Amino acid sequence: MNLGKVSGFSLIEVLVALVVLALVLGGVVKATGAHARNAAYLEDKTMAHWVAMNVIAERRMQNIFPNAGTQVGEELLGRQKWYWRVIISETPEADVRRLEASVFEDSERKKNPVAVLNGYIGKP
């Protein structure tokens, strides 16, 4: 039997390589999960912003000068029902009203809004 120089990796070298590979793959999985969560958050934020823009645009298109007060409603956008609240308030200019549209994921509108958008509407 020839007991010459044996080539290959020792068990310790293989175990160290596996530990390094496990650490790297763990980091990749964590980063991928964070990316997926961030993408979902940005999608929700964008949809809620669009709902707020739609609500303000609808008030402008009605061509009615609104009284100060609060209006609530809901809208289906992006396979999700969004709940909105518009606070109409007076401004120093008598012919202008301020609209603050807040969009929520919950029907109670008690959690923090996903998006808030301010707009103004003038007397027609």
HELIX and SHEET records of a PDB file:
HELIX    1   1 LEU A   11  MET A   61  1                                  51    
SHEET    1   A 4 GLY A  69  LEU A  77  0                                        
SHEET    2   A 4 GLN A  80  GLU A  90 -1                                        
SHEET    3   A 4 VAL A  96  PHE A 104 -1                                        
SHEET    4   A 4 ALA A 115  GLY A 122 -1                                        
END                                                                             
